[in-house]
Amino acid sequence: MNKIPLLDLHEKTAKELGEFAGWRTVITFSTLREEHEAVRKKAGIFDISHMTRTKISGPGATKFLQKVLTIDVEKLKPGRMKYSLILNMDGGIIDDVTVYKVTYDSYLMVSNALTRSHVLEWLKNNVDEEVLVEDITENSAFFAVQGPKSSSYVSSLVGDVSGFKWFEGGFRTVDDCRLLVTRSGYTGGDGYELMTLCGEQQLYEKVWSFFMEKGVKPCGLACRDVCRIEAGFPLYGQDFDERNDPFEAGLFWAVKMDKQFFIGKEALERKQAKGPVKKLSLVEMMEPGVPRPGYKVYVGDVEAGVVTSGCLSPLIGRGFGLAYLPPSLQVDGYEVYVDVRGSRRRAVVRTKPLISLSRP
Amino acid sequence: MSETYEVPDELLYTKDHEWVLPEKKHAVVGITDYAQKKLREIIYVELPHINTKVHAREVLGTVESVKSTADVLAPVSGRVVEVNSKLLDHPEILNESPYTEGWIAKIELSDPSELEKLLDADEYRRFLEELEEEKTEEEM
């Protein structure tokens, strides 16, 4: 099993370690309650070094990414990041990623830990001449500082970054080493992500300890999961995978159909005409109970879908989750019932998440 | 890495990790230290309604932790006369104090002889040891 570079350090303070997608990492540092409160009201820091980081560069890099990603990479400006999908020929989702454009022919991509070998193989199988694909996951650390106060904490380490727009970033220097700092995250609130591009253990520890000393709360993957569910963000491997297309996963907004070509485009054109039979939807419990993966969702007495992830949201004090439902039910407040271990509990469909960023 | 579990002498136990404190015609029930440690951080508790009649081994309530859900089974039959409604707003009490502050319900016994079928503290301790041994064997 892989382990994140600061695992030994975290082990001294963490409450629960565990495995995620083949990585030994931290599930909880203190309690979900405290960690969640920090992220929503102040700032928390996640060690997300398990995520796959890939450098894609060379004269053919843009053309190559234009082919394997669903977004228009040519229109992406240096210093900007975008969310994208990687599709197979049938339009199935191989992964969801973010891509940061360093210069016109150089990119940094973050993809899921779970898909690491599959994505790298896919990229290599489709690679063009004059493109270099480098997996830098194990030579770097990756942290997410998230929460309404994150801007001032991150600025106090790397200089003023409060002017960054959402999904904008730049390089900053700590100990003669470059960090990519982007205003981004997976919690639905404001936040920054810091990726080290050189340096070793000593630098990673220095960055982490800096935030510890400032009082930024260390947060584990359990908290990250609750935050992303509240924000309505699906998780690859949990809510969708290669068996799902962007229509089903509710991620079609990340597909630029007017782009001349990308892998999976033809399949999507065919699928678009038919429309999906199920779509990932948000469900808010109106009665007690926490929606858990596999719980069935009913409309009246008719089975209509299934929960793929859920939590007890501290924001509303009720259960909230993601479920596959017929697209016709995508009406805010639509009444459904979730079968909570044999007991049908009233819930409603939501078309908006519990938190979404008013973009800085 | 072996964890230790608190097992107070004065209580009775079930193999499903509930505890019982007999009080004349009543019994106070809750979940054991082992149960709360296995569940980890408890985020939500569902309690029975007062006056509900329960049979031994029927679902009395539900405890949700960050990652899983567990039923609390009634260790004895009877009528629910009190519930610890403090748990609704502060489920963390179940982690902090499973044997005192974290009691779940008080049941008026319909068949006090059922108490004899429960484990005493020594029996429950041995049962936990067996569980841990099985777990170690599985890991090997």
Interface residues (C-beta under 8 A of the other chain):
Chain A: E16 T28 T31 L32 R33 A222 P288 G289 V290 R292 L312 R341
Chain B: R40 E41 I43 Y44 E46 T62 E64 V66 K67 T69 D71 E92
